Amino acid sequence: MSSTIDDVTRSRITDVYGHVPDVLAEGLQRCFDQSNDPSSPDELWDHRDVVMITYADQIRESGKSPLDAQRQFLLDHNLDELIRCVHLLPFCPSTSDDGFSVADYLAVDPESGDWDDIKRLGERFDLMYDLVLNHSSQKHRWFQCFLNDEPEYKDFYSTADPSEDLSEVVRPRSLPLLTEFDSASGKRHVWTTFSADQVDLNYANPHVMLAMLETLVEYARRGARIIRLDAIAFLWKELGTSCLHLPQTHAAVRLMRHVLDVAAPGTIVLTETNVPHAENISYFGDGTDEAHMVYQFSLPPLLLDAIHSGDTGVLQNWMRSLDLPTDQVTYFNFTASHDGIGVRPAEGILPQERVDALVEIAKSHGGRIGMRTKPDGSQSPYELNITYLEAVADRTTVPATEHAKRFLATQAIMLSMAGVPAVYFHSLVGSPNDIAGVEASGIPRRINRHKYERAELEAALADTGSLQQLVANGYRHLLSVRKQQTQFHPNASQTVLELPTDGMLGFVRQNEGQPPLCVLANLSGEKRQIDPADLPSDFAFDVLSDESLDQNAPIAMAPYQVRWLKSSSTA
């Protein structure tokens, strides 16, 4: 039967398994046969692309499902004019980890709404879904069948003998790697990389791979323009290795990319790998065969370091290294998400003492610190649990107007870098740390996951002069100006300028055949000046402040000011 699939598909499957299992050949052929003459878009992305990251139940309002309440909030605030794509964090029935312990991959949690609600949201926005593919909930039907020793599911989950040497396995959390379960045939020790409720699937079993590939394609058919491969780096288990970024994992990504290219061309694959930078960008593959986009995980800690240390040299040098293998891939830029600010992506870039300083700053601003267990058994910071707004300044000592300027400066830089920008809902509306949520749940990550009643949110946004209102209004302005700048096409070139490292940052974006745009930022608390002669062109009009500059005078940069400069003739 395997001879019926095309040669490229056979090659992709062989890269994973060393041969072509019949179940994959037959299953993928059925999957391809069901495709409805798909056609690929002319372009995967352009300068109008901005993604908003949010939970399906982010907003609640009486008489509406949370999904519909959020849709209505976005439309009432005209955010469909500023945001092109909505990333719905896992919306399936789940038993823990705020959605990332999936109990049914093809259902919508009725507490959030239903597929019709998602379809209505998709009428005004492009959509991005999560495929939580490393693990499922222990309540998933598959796992219950596994525990019952049903033949079809007996090897559906990864197991190991606890007496084996597992010391080389890279751990993202300080929790047991194996969890004991009672099965029909006795006790089994199941791999639980993230928690005891999140049981790891066994991709060495091709039936598992087929189930996930079918889910991947179904997500595309149900409206996903972008699909995020959650925790993909941990996918393949092999004793005696780190079980991180194994060759079979990369081969699996290539297979997933290929299947989507055939069954739903134009669907964008985004890999989520919160690891050091060189490891992270390895998921671009050769620039044509793995992820279309990877998260820019090093950006959040490096921006945070720059604004606190006053030294932009590390950030400048790192930005100069951001070459892409082809124009078919790009970065997914962000500063905040549902998770904390990862510090592992700063490894090898920031000096350790500056990483340690960020940890102490987060603590002093009300944050919590997520820890992981290293192979030698020691504990190390993994992420800073804090909103990005609270991370950039201490609200107890910094006035709201300056606090908002500091935060919006980091966002203006993120929004203007090469790649597709992603804005977390809580950054967009200026949410504070949710300390009460942490204390009530005992879950540190809840600090950045507050769920709003709509009336509560509207009141916060209407509070004149408040930090939350200043941030929300400032963010809207950034997005409104950004969408008009074709130089912010994800694949437009990016050239980092040679500027003083005492808080200054500058780079030029240029789309082929169009005039350039210069981004200048002052991440210090002091006034700065830039000599126009140090810039590669006559950048004389600031589109952010709607201000014409004197081409013969130094460019004044107020503390925490960002300018988006164009030639006066093209403004």
C-alpha positions as CSV (number, residue, x, y, z in Angstrom):
1,M,0.0,0.0,0.0
2,S,2.9,2.4,0.7
3,S,3.7,2.6,-3.0
4,T,0.5,4.7,-3.5
5,I,2.0,7.8,-1.8
6,D,4.3,10.2,-3.7
7,D,8.1,10.0,-3.4
8,V,8.5,13.1,-1.3
9,T,6.0,11.9,1.3
10,R,7.8,8.5,1.4
11,S,11.1,10.3,1.9
12,R,9.7,12.4,4.7
13,I,8.3,9.4,6.5
14,T,11.5,7.4,6.0
15,D,13.5,10.2,7.6
16,V,11.5,9.6,10.8
17,Y,11.1,5.8,10.9
18,G,13.8,4.4,8.5
19,H,11.0,2.9,6.5
20,V,7.4,3.6,5.5
21,P,4.9,2.1,7.9
22,D,1.7,1.0,6.1
23,V,-0.5,2.8,8.6
24,L,1.1,6.1,7.7
25,A,1.1,5.5,3.9
26,E,-2.6,4.5,3.9
27,G,-3.6,7.3,6.4
28,L,-1.8,10.1,4.6
29,Q,-3.1,9.0,1.2
30,R,-6.7,9.2,2.6
31,C,-5.8,12.6,4.0
32,F,-4.5,13.9,0.7
33,D,-7.4,12.5,-1.2
34,Q,-9.9,14.4,1.0
35,S,-8.2,17.8,0.2
36,N,-10.4,20.1,-1.8
37,D,-8.1,21.3,-4.6
38,P,-6.2,23.5,-2.2
39,S,-4.4,26.5,-3.6
40,S,-1.5,28.4,-2.0
41,P,-1.6,32.2,-1.4
42,D,0.7,34.4,-3.3
43,E,2.4,35.5,-0.1
44,L,2.5,33.9,3.3
45,W,2.7,37.3,5.1
46,D,3.0,41.0,4.7
47,H,3.4,44.3,6.6
48,R,-0.1,44.2,7.9
49,D,0.4,41.0,9.9
50,V,0.1,41.4,13.7
51,V,-1.0,38.5,15.9
52,M,-2.8,38.9,19.2
53,I,-2.2,36.1,21.7
54,T,-5.2,35.4,23.9
55,Y,-7.2,32.7,25.8
56,A,-10.5,31.5,24.4
57,D,-12.1,32.5,27.8
58,Q,-10.1,35.7,28.2
59,I,-13.3,37.9,28.6
60,R,-16.6,36.9,30.1
61,E,-19.9,38.7,29.7
62,S,-23.4,37.7,30.8
63,G,-25.5,36.1,28.1
64,K,-22.5,35.3,25.8
65,S,-20.0,32.6,25.5
66,P,-16.4,33.8,26.4
67,L,-15.4,33.3,22.8
68,D,-18.2,35.5,21.6
69,A,-17.7,38.0,24.4
70,Q,-14.1,38.4,23.3
71,R,-15.0,38.7,19.6
72,Q,-17.5,41.5,20.5
73,F,-15.0,43.3,22.6
74,L,-12.4,43.3,19.8
75,L,-15.0,44.6,17.3
76,D,-16.4,47.2,19.6
77,H,-12.9,48.6,20.1
78,N,-12.2,48.4,16.4
79,L,-9.3,46.1,17.0
80,D,-10.1,44.3,13.8
81,E,-8.5,47.3,12.1
82,L,-5.3,46.9,14.0
83,I,-5.0,43.1,14.6
84,R,-5.0,40.7,11.6
85,C,-4.7,37.4,13.4
86,V,-5.9,36.0,16.7
87,H,-3.9,33.3,18.4
88,L,-6.3,31.3,20.5
89,L,-4.3,29.5,23.1
90,P,-5.6,25.8,23.6
91,F,-9.4,25.9,23.5
92,C,-10.0,22.2,23.7
93,P,-11.3,20.4,26.9
94,S,-8.4,20.2,29.3
95,T,-7.7,19.0,32.8
96,S,-4.8,21.3,33.8
97,D,-2.1,23.8,32.8
98,D,-4.7,26.3,31.6
99,G,-5.5,24.3,28.5
100,F,-2.2,22.6,27.7
101,S,-3.4,19.2,29.1
102,V,-5.8,18.3,26.2
103,A,-8.5,15.8,26.8
104,D,-10.0,15.9,23.3
105,Y,-8.1,17.5,20.4
106,L,-11.2,18.0,18.1
107,A,-13.6,19.5,20.6
108,V,-14.0,23.1,21.9
109,D,-14.3,23.4,25.7
110,P,-18.0,24.2,26.2
111,E,-17.0,26.6,29.0
112,S,-15.4,28.8,26.3
113,G,-17.9,28.2,23.4
114,D,-18.0,26.0,20.3
115,W,-16.7,25.7,16.8
116,D,-19.4,28.1,15.5
117,D,-18.0,30.8,17.9
118,I,-14.5,30.2,16.5
119,K,-15.9,30.3,12.9
120,R,-17.5,33.7,13.6
121,L,-14.3,35.0,15.0
122,G,-12.5,33.8,11.9
123,E,-14.9,35.9,9.7
124,R,-13.1,39.1,10.9
125,F,-9.7,37.8,11.9
126,D,-7.2,35.2,10.7
127,L,-6.8,32.5,13.3
128,M,-3.9,30.7,14.9
129,Y,-4.3,27.4,16.9
130,D,-2.1,25.4,19.2
131,L,-1.3,21.7,18.5
132,V,-0.3,20.5,22.0
133,L,1.5,17.5,20.5
134,N,4.1,16.3,23.0
135,H,1.5,15.1,25.5
136,S,-2.2,14.7,26.2
137,S,-4.2,14.8,29.4
138,Q,-4.2,11.5,31.4
139,K,-8.0,11.9,31.0
140,H,-7.8,11.6,27.2
141,R,-9.6,8.6,25.8
142,W,-6.3,7.4,24.3
143,F,-4.6,7.2,27.7
144,Q,-7.5,5.4,29.3
145,C,-7.4,2.9,26.4
146,F,-3.6,2.6,27.0
147,L,-4.2,1.8,30.7
148,N,-6.8,-0.8,29.8
149,D,-4.2,-2.5,27.6
150,E,-6.4,-2.2,24.5
151,P,-4.2,-3.6,21.7
152,E,-4.4,-0.5,19.4
153,Y,-3.2,1.8,22.3
154,K,-0.7,-0.4,24.2
155,D,2.3,1.6,22.9
156,F,0.6,5.0,22.5
157,Y,2.5,6.6,25.3
158,S,6.2,6.8,26.2
159,T,7.3,4.6,29.1
160,A,10.6,3.9,30.7
161,D,12.1,1.7,33.5
162,P,12.9,4.0,36.4
163,S,16.1,2.1,37.0
164,E,17.4,3.3,33.6
165,D,19.9,6.2,33.6
166,L,17.8,9.2,32.7
167,S,20.3,11.8,33.9
168,E,21.0,13.2,30.5
169,V,17.4,14.2,29.8
170,V,16.9,18.0,29.7
171,R,14.1,19.0,32.0
172,P,11.9,22.1,31.6
173,R,10.5,21.8,35.1
174,S,11.6,20.6,38.6
175,L,9.1,17.7,38.6
176,P,9.5,13.9,38.3
177,L,10.2,12.8,34.8
178,L,8.3,9.5,35.2
179,T,4.9,9.0,36.8
180,E,3.6,5.6,37.9
181,F,0.2,4.5,36.7
182,D,-1.8,1.3,37.3
183,S,-2.7,-0.5,34.1
184,A,-4.6,-3.7,33.4
185,S,-1.2,-5.5,33.1
186,G,0.4,-3.9,36.2
187,K,2.3,-0.7,37.0
188,R,3.7,1.3,34.1
189,H,6.0,4.3,34.4
190,V,4.9,6.9,31.9
191,W,7.1,9.8,30.7
192,T,5.6,13.1,32.0
193,T,7.9,15.9,30.9
194,F,5.7,18.7,32.1
195,S,3.5,17.3,34.8
196,A,1.9,14.1,36.1
197,D,-1.3,15.1,34.3
198,Q,0.5,15.6,31.0
199,V,1.4,12.2,29.7
200,D,3.9,12.1,26.8
201,L,2.8,10.5,23.5
202,N,5.0,7.9,21.8
203,Y,5.9,9.1,18.3
204,A,7.9,6.0,17.7
205,N,4.5,4.4,17.2
206,P,3.3,5.5,13.7
207,H,-0.3,5.3,14.8
208,V,0.4,8.3,17.1
209,M,2.0,10.2,14.3
210,L,-0.9,9.6,12.0
211,A,-3.4,10.7,14.7
212,M,-1.5,14.0,15.1
213,L,-1.1,14.6,11.4
214,E,-4.8,14.1,10.9
215,T,-5.4,16.6,13.7
216,L,-3.0,19.1,12.2
217,V,-4.8,19.0,8.8
218,E,-8.2,19.2,10.5
219,Y,-7.1,22.4,12.3
220,A,-6.1,23.9,9.0
221,R,-9.5,22.9,7.5
222,R,-11.2,24.5,10.5
223,G,-9.7,27.9,9.9
224,A,-6.1,27.9,11.2
225,R,-3.8,30.1,9.1
226,I,-1.0,29.5,11.6
227,I,-0.5,26.3,13.7
228,R,1.8,26.4,16.7
229,L,3.7,23.2,17.5
230,D,3.8,23.3,21.3
231,A,6.9,22.0,23.1
232,I,8.0,20.4,19.8
233,A,11.7,20.1,21.0
234,F,10.8,17.3,23.5
235,L,8.9,15.1,21.0
236,W,11.2,12.1,20.5
237,K,12.5,10.0,23.4
238,E,15.7,8.0,23.2
239,L,17.5,6.7,26.3
240,G,21.0,7.9,26.7
241,T,20.3,11.2,25.0
242,S,19.1,14.6,26.1
243,C,15.8,13.8,24.4
244,L,15.9,17.4,23.1
245,H,16.1,18.4,19.4
246,L,16.8,14.8,18.3
247,P,17.1,14.1,14.6
248,Q,13.8,12.3,14.6
249,T,12.1,15.4,16.0
250,H,13.4,17.6,13.2
251,A,12.3,14.9,10.7
252,A,8.9,14.9,12.3
253,V,8.6,18.7,11.8
254,R,9.6,18.2,8.1
255,L,6.9,15.6,7.8
256,M,4.3,17.9,9.4
257,R,5.3,20.8,7.1
258,H,5.1,18.6,4.1
259,V,1.7,17.2,4.9
260,L,0.3,20.7,5.4
261,D,2.0,21.9,2.2
262,V,0.1,19.1,0.3
263,A,-3.2,19.1,2.2
264,A,-3.6,22.8,3.1
265,P,-1.0,24.9,1.3
266,G,-0.4,28.3,2.8
267,T,-0.8,27.1,6.3
268,I,2.1,28.4,8.4
269,V,4.0,26.1,10.8
270,L,5.3,27.9,13.9
271,T,7.6,26.0,16.3
272,E,7.7,26.8,20.0
273,T,11.1,26.0,21.5
274,N,12.0,28.0,24.6
275,V,15.7,27.2,24.4
276,P,19.0,29.0,23.6
277,H,19.0,30.9,20.4
278,A,21.1,28.6,18.2
279,E,18.9,25.6,19.2
280,N,15.8,27.6,18.6
281,I,16.6,28.7,15.0
282,S,17.6,25.2,14.1
283,Y,13.9,24.6,13.4
284,F,14.1,26.7,10.3
285,G,15.8,23.6,8.8
286,D,17.2,24.6,5.4
287,G,14.8,27.5,5.1
288,T,12.3,25.5,3.0
289,D,11.5,22.3,4.8
290,E,10.8,22.8,8.6
291,A,9.1,25.8,10.4
292,H,8.0,28.8,8.5
293,M,8.4,30.8,11.7
294,V,10.1,30.4,15.0
295,Y,9.5,32.3,18.2
296,Q,12.1,35.0,18.8
297,F,12.6,33.8,22.4
298,S,15.8,35.7,23.0
299,L,14.1,39.1,22.4
300,P,12.1,39.4,25.7
301,P,15.1,39.0,28.1
302,L,17.5,41.0,25.9
303,L,15.1,44.0,25.6
304,L,14.5,43.8,29.4
305,D,18.2,43.7,30.1
306,A,18.9,46.7,27.8
307,I,16.3,48.9,29.5
308,H,17.5,48.0,33.0
309,S,21.3,47.8,32.4
310,G,21.4,50.9,30.1
311,D,23.7,48.9,27.9
312,T,22.4,48.2,24.4
313,G,25.6,46.6,23.1
314,V,24.5,43.0,23.7
315,L,21.1,43.7,22.0
316,Q,22.7,45.4,19.0
317,N,25.2,42.6,18.5
318,W,22.5,39.9,18.8
319,M,20.3,41.7,16.3
320,R,23.2,41.8,13.8
321,S,23.3,38.0,13.9
322,L,19.6,37.5,12.9
323,D,20.2,36.3,9.3
324,L,17.6,34.0,7.8
325,P,18.4,31.0,5.6
326,T,15.8,32.0,2.9
327,D,13.0,34.5,2.3
328,Q,10.5,31.7,2.9
329,V,10.9,31.9,6.7
330,T,10.7,34.6,9.3
331,Y,10.7,35.3,13.1
332,F,7.7,35.4,15.3
333,N,8.6,38.4,17.5
334,F,7.1,38.9,20.9
335,T,7.9,40.2,24.4
336,A,5.1,38.5,26.4
337,S,2.9,35.5,26.2
338,H,0.9,33.2,28.5
339,D,4.2,31.9,29.8
340,G,6.9,33.8,31.7
341,I,9.9,35.5,30.3
342,G,12.3,32.7,29.5
343,V,15.9,33.2,30.6
344,R,17.4,30.1,28.9
345,P,17.2,31.9,25.5
346,A,19.7,34.5,26.9
347,E,22.3,31.8,27.6
348,G,25.5,32.4,25.7
349,I,24.3,36.0,24.9
350,L,24.0,37.8,28.2
351,P,26.7,37.5,30.9
352,Q,25.4,35.4,33.8
353,E,25.5,38.3,36.2
354,R,23.1,40.2,34.0
355,V,20.7,37.2,33.9
356,D,21.0,37.1,37.7
357,A,20.1,40.8,37.8
358,L,17.0,40.2,35.8
359,V,15.9,37.5,38.2
360,E,16.3,39.9,41.1
361,I,14.5,42.7,39.3
362,A,11.5,40.4,38.6
363,K,11.4,39.5,42.3
364,S,11.5,43.1,43.4
365,H,8.6,44.0,41.0
366,G,6.3,41.4,42.5
367,G,7.2,38.5,40.1
368,R,7.9,34.8,40.8
369,I,10.8,32.7,39.4
370,G,10.2,29.3,37.6
371,M,13.0,26.8,38.2
372,R,14.2,23.8,36.3
373,T,16.4,20.8,37.3
374,K,19.7,20.6,35.3
375,P,21.3,17.2,34.4
376,D,23.6,17.5,37.4
377,G,20.6,17.8,39.7
378,S,21.1,21.5,40.5
379,Q,18.3,24.1,40.2
380,S,18.4,27.0,37.7
381,P,16.0,29.8,36.8
382,Y,13.9,28.9,33.8
383,E,11.5,31.8,33.5
384,L,10.4,35.1,35.1
385,N,6.7,34.9,36.0
386,I,5.6,38.5,35.7
387,T,3.8,40.7,33.2
388,Y,6.2,42.5,30.8
389,L,4.6,45.8,31.8
390,E,5.6,45.2,35.5
391,A,9.0,43.8,34.4
392,V,10.2,47.0,32.8
393,A,9.5,49.3,35.8
394,D,8.5,49.2,39.4
395,R,5.1,50.9,39.6
396,T,5.7,51.8,43.3
397,T,8.6,54.2,42.4
398,V,8.0,55.1,38.7
399,P,5.2,57.5,37.7
400,A,2.6,56.0,35.4
401,T,3.5,58.3,32.5
402,E,7.2,57.2,32.6
403,H,6.2,53.6,33.2
404,A,4.0,53.6,30.1
405,K,6.8,55.2,28.0
406,R,9.3,52.6,29.1
407,F,7.0,49.7,28.3
408,L,5.8,51.2,24.9
409,A,9.4,51.7,23.9
410,T,10.0,48.0,24.2
411,Q,6.9,47.3,22.2
412,A,7.7,49.8,19.5
413,I,11.1,48.0,19.0
414,M,9.4,44.6,18.9
415,L,6.8,45.8,16.4
416,S,9.3,47.2,14.0
417,M,11.8,44.3,13.9
418,A,12.0,41.9,11.0
419,G,9.4,39.2,11.4
420,V,5.7,38.9,12.3
421,P,4.9,40.7,15.6
422,A,2.8,39.0,18.3
423,V,1.1,41.0,21.0
424,Y,-0.2,39.3,24.2
425,F,-3.7,40.5,25.2
426,H,-2.4,41.6,28.6
427,S,0.3,43.8,27.0
428,L,-2.3,45.3,24.7
429,V,-4.6,46.4,27.5
430,G,-1.9,47.1,30.1
431,S,-2.8,44.5,32.7
432,P,-0.9,44.5,36.0
433,N,0.4,41.5,37.9
434,D,-2.4,39.2,39.0
435,I,-1.0,38.5,42.5
436,A,-4.5,37.4,43.7
437,G,-4.6,34.8,40.9
438,V,-1.2,33.4,41.9
439,E,-2.2,33.2,45.6
440,A,-5.6,31.6,44.9
441,S,-4.3,29.0,42.6
442,G,-0.7,28.4,43.8
443,I,0.3,28.6,40.1
444,P,3.0,31.3,39.5
445,R,2.2,31.6,35.8
446,R,-1.3,32.8,36.7
447,I,0.4,36.2,37.4
448,N,0.2,36.9,33.7
449,R,-3.1,35.1,32.9
450,H,-5.9,37.2,34.5
451,K,-9.3,36.5,33.0
452,Y,-11.6,39.6,32.8
453,E,-15.2,40.3,33.2
454,R,-15.9,42.7,30.4
455,A,-17.3,45.4,32.8
456,E,-14.1,45.1,34.9
457,L,-11.9,45.6,31.8
458,E,-13.9,48.5,30.4
459,A,-13.7,50.3,33.7
460,A,-9.9,49.8,33.8
461,L,-9.5,51.2,30.3
462,A,-11.7,54.2,31.1
463,D,-9.8,55.2,34.2
464,T,-8.4,58.5,33.0
465,G,-4.6,58.8,33.4
466,S,-4.1,55.4,34.8
467,L,-1.2,53.2,33.7
468,Q,-3.6,50.7,32.1
469,Q,-5.3,53.4,30.0
470,L,-2.0,55.0,29.0
471,V,-0.6,51.7,27.8
472,A,-3.8,50.7,26.0
473,N,-4.1,54.0,24.1
474,G,-0.4,54.1,23.4
475,Y,-0.4,50.6,22.0
476,R,-3.3,51.4,19.7
477,H,-1.4,54.3,18.3
478,L,1.7,52.1,17.6
479,L,-0.4,49.6,15.8
480,S,-2.3,52.2,13.8
481,V,0.9,53.8,12.5
482,R,2.6,50.4,12.0
483,K,0.0,49.0,9.6
484,Q,0.7,51.8,7.1
485,Q,4.4,51.1,6.8
486,T,5.2,48.7,4.0
487,Q,8.9,48.7,5.2
488,F,7.7,46.5,8.1
489,H,7.1,43.6,5.7
490,P,8.4,40.5,7.7
491,N,11.0,39.9,5.0
492,A,12.1,43.5,4.5
493,S,15.9,43.8,5.1
494,Q,17.1,44.9,8.6
495,T,20.4,46.7,9.0
496,V,21.6,47.5,12.6
497,L,23.3,50.9,12.9
498,E,26.6,51.6,14.7
499,L,25.2,53.8,17.5
500,P,26.5,54.4,21.1
501,T,25.7,51.5,23.4
502,D,24.6,53.7,26.3
503,G,20.9,53.0,25.7
504,M,20.7,53.7,22.0
505,L,19.5,51.4,19.3
506,G,19.0,52.0,15.6
507,F,18.2,49.9,12.6
508,V,16.9,50.4,9.1
509,R,14.1,48.4,7.5
510,Q,13.8,48.4,3.7
511,N,11.4,46.6,1.4
512,E,12.7,45.9,-2.1
513,G,12.1,48.8,-4.4
514,Q,10.9,51.1,-1.7
515,P,12.5,53.9,0.4
516,P,13.9,52.9,3.8
517,L,12.5,53.5,7.3
518,C,14.8,54.1,10.2
519,V,14.0,53.0,13.8
520,L,15.7,54.9,16.5
521,A,15.3,54.1,20.2
522,N,16.6,55.6,23.4
523,L,16.2,53.0,26.2
524,S,17.8,55.1,28.8
525,G,16.4,57.6,31.3
526,E,18.6,60.4,29.9
527,K,18.2,62.7,26.8
528,R,20.3,61.7,23.9
529,Q,21.1,63.2,20.5
530,I,22.0,61.6,17.2
531,D,23.9,63.3,14.4
532,P,22.0,62.9,11.1
533,A,25.3,62.3,9.5
534,D,25.5,59.0,11.3
535,L,22.4,57.8,9.5
536,P,22.5,56.3,6.0
537,S,19.8,58.6,4.5
538,D,17.9,61.9,5.1
539,F,15.4,60.5,7.6
540,A,13.5,63.7,8.4
541,F,10.0,62.8,9.3
542,D,8.9,60.8,12.4
543,V,5.7,58.9,11.5
544,L,5.1,58.0,15.2
545,S,5.1,61.6,16.4
546,D,3.9,63.1,13.0
547,E,6.8,65.5,13.3
548,S,9.2,67.0,10.7
549,L,12.8,67.2,11.8
550,D,15.5,69.8,10.9
551,Q,17.8,67.8,8.7
552,N,20.7,70.1,9.7
553,A,20.2,69.7,13.5
554,P,20.9,66.7,15.8
555,I,18.0,64.4,16.3
556,A,16.7,64.8,19.8
557,M,15.8,61.6,21.6
558,A,13.8,62.0,24.9
559,P,14.2,59.3,27.6
560,Y,12.5,56.1,26.4
561,Q,11.6,57.6,23.0
562,V,11.3,55.6,19.8
563,R,11.2,57.2,16.4
564,W,10.1,55.7,13.1
565,L,11.8,58.0,10.6
566,K,11.2,58.3,6.9
567,S,12.5,60.7,4.3
568,S,10.4,63.8,4.2
569,S,9.7,63.2,0.5
570,T,8.1,59.9,1.2
571,A,6.2,60.6,4.5
